[in-house]
């Protein structure tokens, strides 16, 4: 059946809109939310409990668990024919961040002093330059050669 040129008939437009509506609402949201909590969140909670609370902001300690929970949400979304990410996934991760990562710095790393072998040269070098500069000024000011 050939479509007439110009505007598509209202029936054709309605069919396209219904197809998009069915595609958008095909995700069983109640099941999706339940599966996210049952499979992804439960495993993530267990893994985070194994890590000391003070290390939750250490990305090296949590990256594996965070990557796994992300993959879990993606796999469940694909299995249920849901879009990923969607509003439930966003809410899911916001809840995780509010509970586990709310005190972490924006960089995701725990702030700590560098090792002494790196820090000491940055402290000692300016002190030595200041002392050397002061000694040079004093030395030059005590020599009166060439002044008439």
C-alpha positions as CSV (number, residue, x, y, z in Angstrom):
1,X,0.0,0.0,0.0
2,X,1.5,3.3,-1.1
3,X,1.3,6.3,1.2
4,X,0.0,9.5,-0.3
5,X,2.5,12.3,-0.8
6,X,2.5,15.1,1.8
7,X,1.1,14.6,5.3
8,X,0.7,11.0,6.4
9,X,-2.9,10.0,7.1
10,X,-4.0,10.3,10.7
11,X,-4.2,6.5,11.1
12,X,-0.5,6.2,10.1
13,X,0.5,8.9,12.6
14,X,-1.5,7.2,15.3
15,X,0.1,3.9,14.6
16,X,3.6,5.4,15.0
17,X,2.6,7.2,18.2
18,X,1.1,4.0,19.6
19,X,4.3,2.0,18.7
20,X,6.5,4.5,20.5
21,X,4.1,4.6,23.5
22,X,4.2,0.7,23.7
23,X,8.0,0.7,23.4
24,X,8.3,3.3,26.1
25,X,5.9,1.6,28.5
26,X,7.0,-2.0,27.7
27,X,9.3,-2.0,30.7
28,X,7.7,-3.6,33.7
29,X,8.8,-0.9,36.2
30,X,7.6,-2.7,39.3
31,X,9.6,-5.8,38.4
32,X,12.6,-3.7,37.3
33,X,12.7,-1.9,40.6
34,X,12.3,-5.1,42.6
35,X,15.1,-6.9,40.6
36,X,17.4,-3.9,41.0
37,X,17.0,-4.1,44.8
38,X,17.0,-7.9,45.1
39,X,20.0,-8.7,42.9
40,X,22.1,-5.6,42.4
41,X,21.7,-3.7,45.7
42,X,21.9,-6.8,47.9
43,X,25.2,-7.9,46.4
44,X,26.5,-4.3,46.5
45,X,25.6,-4.0,50.2
46,X,27.4,-7.2,51.0
47,X,30.5,-6.1,49.2
48,X,30.5,-2.7,50.8
49,X,30.2,-4.3,54.3
50,X,33.4,-6.2,53.6
51,X,35.2,-2.8,53.1
52,X,35.9,-0.7,56.2
53,X,33.6,2.3,56.3
54,X,36.5,4.7,56.3
55,X,37.7,3.2,53.0
56,X,34.4,3.8,51.2
57,X,35.7,6.9,49.6
58,X,38.8,5.2,48.3
59,X,38.1,4.5,44.7
60,X,40.7,1.7,44.5
61,X,38.7,-0.1,47.2
62,X,35.2,0.4,45.7
63,X,35.7,0.5,41.9
64,X,35.1,-3.2,41.4
65,X,31.9,-3.3,43.4
66,X,30.6,-0.1,41.8
67,X,31.4,-1.4,38.3
68,X,29.6,-4.7,39.1
69,X,26.5,-2.9,40.4
70,X,26.5,-0.7,37.2
71,X,26.7,-3.8,35.0
72,X,24.0,-5.5,37.1
73,X,21.5,-2.7,36.4
74,X,22.4,-2.7,32.7
75,X,21.9,-6.5,32.4
76,X,18.5,-6.4,34.2
77,X,17.4,-3.5,32.0
78,X,18.3,-5.4,28.8
79,X,16.7,-8.6,30.1
80,X,13.4,-6.8,30.7
81,X,13.6,-4.6,27.6
82,X,13.9,-1.4,29.6
83,X,15.9,1.6,28.5
84,X,19.2,2.1,30.3
85,X,19.8,4.4,32.0
86,X,16.3,5.4,33.0
87,X,14.7,7.2,35.9
88,X,14.7,4.1,38.1
89,X,18.4,3.5,37.5
90,X,19.1,7.2,38.3
91,X,17.1,7.0,41.5
92,X,18.9,3.7,42.4
93,X,22.4,5.3,42.0
94,X,21.3,8.4,43.8
95,X,20.2,6.3,46.8
96,X,23.6,4.4,46.7
97,X,25.5,7.7,46.7
98,X,23.4,9.2,49.5
99,X,24.1,6.2,51.7
100,X,27.7,5.2,50.9
101,X,29.4,8.1,49.3
102,X,27.8,11.3,50.7
103,X,31.0,12.3,52.7
104,X,33.4,11.7,49.8
105,X,35.3,14.5,48.1
106,X,34.2,15.4,44.6
107,X,37.4,13.8,43.1
108,X,36.4,10.4,44.6
109,X,39.7,10.0,46.3
110,X,40.5,10.2,50.0
111,X,42.6,13.2,50.6
112,X,45.9,12.4,52.3
113,X,49.5,13.8,52.6
114,X,52.0,12.6,50.0
115,X,54.8,10.4,51.2
116,X,57.7,12.1,53.1
117,X,60.2,11.4,50.3
118,X,58.1,13.6,48.0
119,X,57.0,16.2,50.5
120,X,60.4,17.0,52.0
121,X,62.1,18.4,48.9
122,X,59.2,20.8,48.4
123,X,59.6,22.0,51.9
124,X,63.5,22.1,52.1
125,X,64.2,23.6,48.7
126,X,62.4,27.0,49.3
127,X,64.0,27.2,52.8
128,X,67.5,26.7,51.3
129,X,66.9,29.2,48.5
130,X,65.7,31.8,51.0
131,X,68.8,31.2,53.2
132,X,71.1,31.3,50.2
133,X,69.5,34.6,49.0
134,X,69.8,36.2,52.4
135,X,73.5,35.1,52.8
136,X,74.3,36.5,49.3
137,X,72.7,39.9,50.1
138,X,74.5,40.1,53.4
139,X,77.8,39.2,51.8
140,X,77.4,41.8,49.0
141,X,76.4,44.5,51.4
142,X,79.5,44.0,53.5
143,X,81.9,44.3,50.5
144,X,82.5,48.0,49.7
145,X,84.7,47.6,46.6
146,X,84.1,49.9,43.7
147,X,82.1,52.4,45.7
148,X,83.6,55.9,45.8
